Amino acid sequence: MESARFLARQVRTGERSAREGVGKALADLHDSQDALNLTTFIDESAISRAEELDRRVAAGDDPGPLCGVPVVIKDIIDQAGVPTTCGSAFYRSFPRQSAPVVERLEQAGAVIVARAGLHEFAFGFSSENQWFGPVRNPHDPATSPGGSSGGSGAVVAAGTVPISIGTDTGGSIRVPAALCGVFGLKVTHGRVPLTGVFPLGPSLDTVGPLAANTGDLAVAYASLAGWHPEDPWSSPRPTDLDRLDAPIEPRDLRVGLPEQWIANAPYAAGYRERFDVTIGQLESLGVGVEPFDDPVLLPPGRLENFFYPQVAAVHRGWWEEGKPYGWEVAGRIRETLEVGGERPAEALLDGKRWQARLRHRMMAAFQRFHLLALPTSGAPRKVIGDQEIQTVTHGRLAYRAVLSWFNSLVNVSGCPAISIPVPCSDQSSGVPFSLQLVAPWWREDLLLRVSSVLEREGVARSVLAVGSGSSHQSR
């Protein structure tokens, strides 16, 4: 699969038809479905939309920067005329209107070709779905692609499409990016509209892209970002799109390492060492790196008090009606209803106090540093069916704790973050190490610019599944 930018340029100039690229994506998705179970729905009508783009190009029109690019969206985002299932046994919505994020992609010329598999109701980190079957990692089908946007990470890693769209409430874009070896962007809460996206924790939910290279991630972000006048969660702040191509020098960057967050984490064998190697690579480029102490920046804090009441508000009615949930999500729904007992408002208020303190400390950190650096996850792989991951620091531990340790606090803070694949030694899983960079609020441009520099310098590189071609082709 070529890069999205290369494909769009060819379609916009008439060197290639949108129909050809979309037809190939559909064929590849069908071919991979039995082995990898990447999607819940493949949209054959995408061919007619591609043909309309070809007619527009032939008439001299320019449909946009994603012209003819096949894109897969998570099956939690509404698309007119296509069922939204949320990976659920019982939820089925047939929206008449697409979510603003889908409308924006289509206005940029993208063609939605399929809906990505996911963890049921986006409430988990494995995408091992009891109703649709587990989504499988193209690097090793016996392992999970992460979650909850597992299908969104896996379709890019498999080389079927250059860009996919996921959601991230506690790491659900960044964890699949890490386990699949691709790039993923978690935006500032409020940067991308949430209307038409089924909620998990509305004050934490975000929508963002996954891609095989930084340039494609940036063009997808540019298509999604911005205020929507009818979306109550989106912010009217100006976007940073005019800064995306601004040059940046590594020697001008100051990067902080939050010691408690890093030192207390659960790590699979060799994974902390791979982080240290990656930090050494940053320093070799001239980046100023400095550890710092802040005990507030230590998971999990009071995440349950802040997050669970929001989940309970969404699911309480269905739970009391006896709707069927998969066993793992059922257990978590039960937990959400128990938090705070008969005093959910007090639990939520306690969580809000913790969030305010966390944001205050993040703000203090960003007075000293341009970015914070962390691993994206504590392990590179999770075996399907295994509920624990072996760590060298905490023994066998629940997989969610290992995969999400470095993510959930970022969502509570509201800050943007990026997952960057960094190939380095001892890759027993075949997947690169994933570096996470966290930026101040509304500075997605800084994350994308730094990622682009790391890619240019050879530090960052996405790796697709064997046999699917070069994932970082950016012609």
C-alpha positions in Angstrom: 0.0 0.0 0.0 1.4 3.4 -1.0 1.2 6.4 1.2 -2.1 8.2 1.3 -0.5 11.4 0.0 1.1 9.6 -3.0 -2.1 7.9 -3.9 -4.1 11.1 -3.6 -1.7 13.0 -5.8 -1.9 10.3 -8.5 -5.7 10.3 -8.4 -5.9 14.1 -8.4 -3.7 14.3 -11.5 -5.5 11.5 -13.3 -2.5 9.2 -13.3 -4.5 6.6 -11.4 -8.2 6.1 -10.8 -9.9 6.3 -7.4 -11.8 3.2 -8.5 -8.6 1.2 -8.8 -7.3 2.1 -5.4 -10.6 1.6 -3.7 -11.2 -1.7 -5.5 -7.8 -3.0 -4.4 -8.5 -2.0 -0.7 -11.8 -3.8 -0.8 -10.2 -6.9 -2.3 -7.4 -6.9 0.3 -9.9 -6.5 3.1 -11.9 -9.5 1.9 -8.7 -11.5 1.5 -7.6 -10.8 5.0 -10.9 -11.2 6.7 -10.8 -14.9 7.4 -7.3 -14.8 8.9 -7.4 -11.5 10.7 -11.1 -10.5 11.2 -10.2 -6.9 10.7 -13.7 -5.5 10.0 -17.4 -5.8 11.0 -18.6 -4.5 7.6 -17.0 -4.0 4.2 -18.8 -1.4 2.1 -19.1 -2.4 -1.5 -20.9 0.8 -2.4 -17.5 2.5 -1.9 -16.8 1.7 -5.5 -19.6 4.1 -6.7 -18.2 6.9 -4.5 -14.8 6.3 -6.0 -16.2 6.4 -9.5 -17.9 9.8 -8.7 -14.5 11.1 -7.6 -13.0 10.0 -10.9 -15.7 11.9 -12.8 -15.0 15.0 -10.8 -11.3 14.8 -11.5 -12.0 14.3 -15.2 -14.2 17.4 -15.2 -11.3 19.5 -13.7 -12.4 19.4 -10.1 -10.0 18.9 -7.2 -11.8 16.7 -4.6 -9.3 17.3 -1.8 -6.0 16.2 -0.2 -7.3 12.7 0.5 -8.8 12.2 -3.0 -9.5 8.6 -3.6 -7.7 7.4 -0.4 -9.5 4.3 1.1 -10.1 4.8 4.8 -11.5 2.4 7.4 -13.4 3.9 10.4 -14.0 2.3 13.8 -17.5 0.7 14.1 -18.5 3.2 16.8 -18.7 6.2 14.4 -21.9 6.9 12.5 -21.9 6.7 8.7 -25.1 7.4 6.9 -26.8 4.2 5.6 -24.3 1.9 7.3 -25.1 0.1 10.6 -23.2 1.1 13.7 -22.8 -2.0 16.0 -20.2 -0.8 18.6 -19.1 -4.5 18.5 -22.2 -5.3 20.5 -24.6 -8.2 20.6 -27.7 -5.9 20.7 -26.9 -2.3 19.7 -27.7 -1.5 16.1 -28.1 2.0 14.8 -28.9 2.9 11.1 -28.0 6.6 11.0 -29.4 8.9 8.4 -26.6 11.3 8.9 -22.9 10.7 9.1 -20.8 11.9 12.0 -19.0 15.2 11.3 -15.7 13.4 11.2 -16.9 11.2 8.4 -18.3 14.2 6.6 -14.9 15.9 6.9 -13.1 12.9 5.6 -15.4 12.7 2.6 -15.1 16.4 2.0 -11.3 15.9 1.8 -11.9 13.2 -0.9 -11.5 10.1 1.2 -13.6 7.0 0.5 -14.8 5.0 3.5 -14.4 1.4 2.6 -15.1 -0.5 5.8 -15.8 -0.5 9.5 -13.1 -1.7 11.8 -13.5 -4.3 14.5 -13.2 -3.2 18.1 -13.5 -4.1 21.7 -17.2 -4.3 22.6 -18.5 -0.7 23.2 -14.8 0.4 23.1 -14.5 -0.7 26.7 -11.3 -2.6 26.8 -7.8 -3.0 25.4 -7.7 -6.4 23.5 -10.4 -6.2 20.7 -11.2 -9.9 21.6 -14.8 -9.5 20.8 -17.2 -12.2 22.1 -19.8 -11.4 19.4 -17.7 -10.8 16.3 -14.7 -12.8 17.2 -11.2 -11.5 18.1 -9.4 -9.1 15.8 -6.0 -10.5 15.1 -2.6 -8.8 14.8 -1.1 -9.0 11.3 2.4 -9.5 12.9 1.2 -12.6 14.7 -2.4 -13.7 14.4 -2.2 -15.5 17.7 -1.9 -12.1 19.4 -4.1 -9.1 19.9 -3.8 -5.8 18.0 -4.7 -4.0 21.2 -7.8 -2.0 21.8 -10.2 -0.7 21.8 -9.5 0.5 18.2 -7.8 -2.9 17.4 -9.2 -3.2 13.9 -8.1 0.4 13.1 -4.5 -0.4 14.0 -4.6 -3.8 12.3 -5.9 -2.6 8.9 -3.0 -0.2 8.6 -0.5 -2.8 9.8 -1.8 -5.3 7.3 -1.3 -2.8 4.5 -5.0 -2.8 3.4 -5.5 0.9 3.8 -3.0 3.8 4.5 -5.2 5.6 7.1 -7.8 4.5 9.6 -9.8 6.3 12.2 -10.2 5.2 15.9 -11.3 6.6 19.2 -9.2 7.1 22.4 -10.7 7.4 25.8 -7.9 5.8 27.8 -5.4 4.7 25.2 -7.6 3.1 22.6 -5.7 4.6 19.6 -2.2 4.6 21.1 -2.3 1.0 22.4 -3.2 -0.5 19.0 -0.7 1.7 17.3 2.0 0.3 19.7 1.0 -3.3 19.3 0.6 -3.0 15.5 3.8 -1.0 14.9 2.1 2.1 13.3 1.7 5.8 14.1 -1.3 6.9 16.2 -2.5 10.4 17.3 -4.6 11.1 20.4 -5.8 14.7 20.0 -6.6 17.3 22.7 -10.1 16.7 24.0 -12.2 19.2 22.1 -10.0 19.3 19.0 -12.2 16.9 16.9 -16.0 16.8 17.2 -17.6 13.9 18.9 -21.2 14.1 17.5 -22.2 10.8 15.9 -19.6 8.9 17.9 -21.0 6.4 20.5 -19.8 7.6 23.9 -17.7 5.7 26.4 -16.6 8.5 28.7 -17.7 11.7 27.0 -15.4 14.1 28.9 -12.4 11.8 27.9 -13.4 10.6 24.5 -11.4 11.7 21.4 -11.3 10.7 17.7 -8.1 10.5 15.8 -6.1 8.8 13.0 -3.7 5.9 12.7 -1.4 5.7 9.7 1.8 4.0 8.5 3.8 7.3 8.4 3.7 10.8 10.0 2.8 12.6 6.8 -0.4 10.5 6.3 -1.2 11.0 10.0 -0.9 14.7 9.5 -3.1 14.9 6.4 -5.7 12.9 8.2 -5.5 15.1 11.3 -5.8 18.2 9.2 -9.0 16.8 7.7 -10.6 16.0 11.1 -9.6 19.0 13.3 -11.6 22.0 14.0 -14.7 23.4 15.8 -18.1 22.2 14.8 -20.9 24.6 15.6 -23.4 21.9 16.6 -21.0 19.7 18.6 -21.0 20.6 22.3 -17.6 19.0 23.0 -15.6 20.7 20.3 -13.6 23.8 21.0 -13.7 27.0 18.9 -9.9 27.4 19.4 -8.1 28.1 16.1 -6.4 25.0 14.6 -2.7 24.7 14.2 -2.8 23.5 10.6 -0.6 26.4 9.4 2.2 25.2 11.6 2.3 21.5 10.5 5.1 22.1 8.0 7.1 24.5 10.1 10.7 23.4 10.6 11.9 22.2 14.0 15.4 21.4 15.2 15.9 18.6 17.7 18.5 20.6 19.6 15.8 23.2 20.4 13.6 20.6 22.1 13.5 20.0 25.9 11.9 16.6 26.8 10.9 15.6 30.3 10.9 12.1 31.7 8.3 11.8 34.6 10.3 9.5 36.9 7.5 8.0 39.0 5.3 7.3 36.0 8.2 5.5 34.3 9.9 3.8 37.3 6.7 2.2 38.8 5.4 0.8 35.5 4.9 -2.9 34.7 7.3 -3.9 31.9 7.7 -7.0 29.8 11.2 -8.4 29.6 13.5 -6.0 27.8 10.9 -3.3 27.3 12.2 -0.8 29.7 15.6 -1.2 28.2 14.2 -0.5 24.7 12.7 2.8 26.1 16.2 3.7 27.4 17.7 3.0 24.0 15.1 5.2 22.4 15.8 8.0 24.8 19.5 7.6 23.9 18.6 8.0 20.2 16.8 11.3 21.0 19.8 12.6 22.9 22.1 11.6 20.0 20.0 14.0 17.8 20.7 16.8 20.3 17.3 16.7 22.1 17.7 17.9 25.7 16.3 15.1 28.0 15.8 15.5 31.7 14.1 13.3 34.3 11.9 15.1 36.8 10.0 14.2 40.0 6.2 14.6 40.4 4.4 12.0 42.5 1.0 13.3 41.1 1.9 11.9 37.7 1.5 8.3 38.8 -1.3 6.0 37.6 -4.0 5.0 38.3 -4.9 7.8 40.6 -8.7 8.2 41.0 -9.5 7.2 37.4 -12.4 5.0 38.3 -14.1 7.7 40.3 -13.8 10.1 37.4 -14.4 7.7 34.5 -16.8 5.0 35.7 -19.8 7.2 36.5 -19.7 8.4 32.9 -19.8 4.8 31.6 -22.5 3.9 34.1 -24.7 6.8 32.8 -24.5 5.3 29.2 -25.1 1.7 30.1 -27.2 1.6 33.3 -30.6 1.3 31.5 -29.5 -1.5 29.2 -27.8 -3.3 32.1 -31.0 -3.1 34.2 -33.0 -4.4 31.2 -30.7 -7.5 31.1 -29.2 -6.7 27.7 -26.4 -9.2 26.8 -22.8 -8.0 27.3 -19.7 -10.1 26.7 -18.2 -11.5 29.9 -15.3 -9.1 30.2 -17.3 -6.0 29.4 -20.1 -7.2 31.7 -17.6 -7.4 34.6 -16.5 -3.9 33.9 -20.0 -2.5 33.6 -20.8 -4.1 36.9 -17.8 -2.3 38.4 -18.9 1.0 37.0 -22.3 0.6 38.7 -20.6 -0.2 42.0 -18.3 2.8 42.1 -19.5 5.2 44.7 -22.3 2.9 45.8 -25.3 5.1 46.4 -23.1 8.2 46.2 -21.9 8.4 42.5 -22.0 12.2 42.6 -19.4 12.3 45.5 -17.2 9.8 43.6 -17.4 11.9 40.5 -16.5 15.1 42.5 -13.5 13.3 44.0 -12.4 12.3 40.6 -12.8 15.9 39.3 -10.6 17.2 42.1 -8.0 14.7 41.1 -8.3 15.7 37.5 -7.8 19.4 38.4 -4.7 18.5 40.4 -3.3 16.4 37.6 -3.9 19.1 35.0 -2.1 21.6 37.3 0.9 19.4 37.5 1.0 18.8 33.8 0.8 22.5 33.3 3.8 22.9 35.6 5.8 20.3 33.7 5.1 22.1 30.4 6.6 25.3 31.9 9.9 23.4 31.8 9.6 21.1 28.9 8.2 21.1 25.3 7.2 17.5 25.5 7.0 14.5 27.9 8.4 11.1 26.8 7.0 7.8 27.9 6.6 4.3 26.5 3.2 3.8 24.9 2.6 0.5 26.6 4.5 -1.8 29.0 4.6 -4.7 26.6 4.7 -5.3 22.8 2.3 -8.2 22.6 -0.7 -9.8 24.3 -1.7 -13.4 23.4 -5.3 -13.8 22.5 -7.2 -15.6 25.3 -4.6 -14.8 27.9 -5.9 -12.3 30.5 -2.5 -11.6 31.9 0.9 -10.5 30.7 4.2 -11.6 32.2 6.2 -8.7 33.5 9.7 -8.6 35.0 8.6 -5.9 37.5 5.2 -7.1 38.7 5.0 -10.8 37.8 1.9 -11.8 35.9 -0.4 -8.9 35.8 -3.9 -8.2 34.3 -3.2 -7.2 30.6 -5.2 -4.0 30.9 -2.8 -2.7 33.5 0.2 -3.4 31.4 -1.1 -2.0 28.2 -2.8 1.1 29.6 -0.3 2.2 32.3 1.1 5.1 30.2 -2.1 6.3 28.6 -5.1 6.9 30.9 -3.6 9.9 32.7 -3.0 11.6 29.3 -6.8 11.4 28.6 -7.7 12.7 32.1 -5.4 15.7 31.5 -6.9 16.3 28.1 -3.4 16.7 26.5 -2.6 15.4 23.0 -0.1 12.5 22.5 1.4 10.5 19.7 2.6 6.9 19.4 5.7 6.6 17.3 7.1 3.2 16.2 10.9 3.0 16.9 12.6 -0.1 15.6 15.4 -1.2 17.9 17.2 -4.3 18.9 15.6 -7.4 20.6 12.3 -7.4 18.7 11.1 -10.8 19.7 7.6 -9.8 18.8 8.5 -8.4 15.4 6.9 -5.1 16.4 8.9 -1.9 16.9 9.1 -0.3 20.3 6.5 2.4 20.6 7.5 5.8 22.0 4.8 8.1 23.3 5.3 11.9 23.3 2.8 14.1 25.2 2.4 17.8 24.3 0.7 20.7 25.9 -3.0 21.2 25.1 -3.7 22.1 21.4 -0.1 21.4 20.3 -0.8 18.5 17.9 1.4 20.4 15.4 4.4 20.0 17.7 3.8 16.2 18.0 3.5 15.8 14.3 6.5 18.0 13.5 8.8 16.1 16.0 7.5 12.7 14.7 8.4 13.9 11.2 11.9 14.8 12.2 12.3 11.4 13.9 11.2 9.6 10.8 13.5 11.7 8.6 16.4 10.9 10.9 15.6 7.2 10.8 14.7 6.9 14.5 11.0 6.3 13.7 9.7 3.8 11.2 6.4 2.0 10.8 6.7 -1.7 10.0 3.9 -3.5 8.2 3.1 -7.2 8.4 5.3 -9.6 6.4 4.4 -9.7 2.8 2.3 -6.5 2.8 5.0 -4.2 1.5 6.8 -1.1 2.8 4.8 0.7 5.4 6.7 4.0 5.3 6.6 4.6 1.6 6.0 8.3 1.2 6.5 9.0 -2.4 
